[in-house]
Amino acid sequence: MEVIVQEGESLESALRRFKRKVQQADIIKEIKKHSFYMKPGERRRAKEALSRKRLRKKMRREQS
């Protein structure tokens, strides 16, 4: 990511623009995803657990 500081622009606003660009590009999400190795079985179990969690949340919303 690159942000060019405009003339007369404060460093804080340039930093905010940089943070926004990084967040929109999902760079931090990718870094966290690749920061450690997960075995394929662990990855599958985590994905299934997330799926079950979403399903429980959906069922709770429908009951209300």
Beta strands, then each sheet from edge to edge (+ up, - down):
end
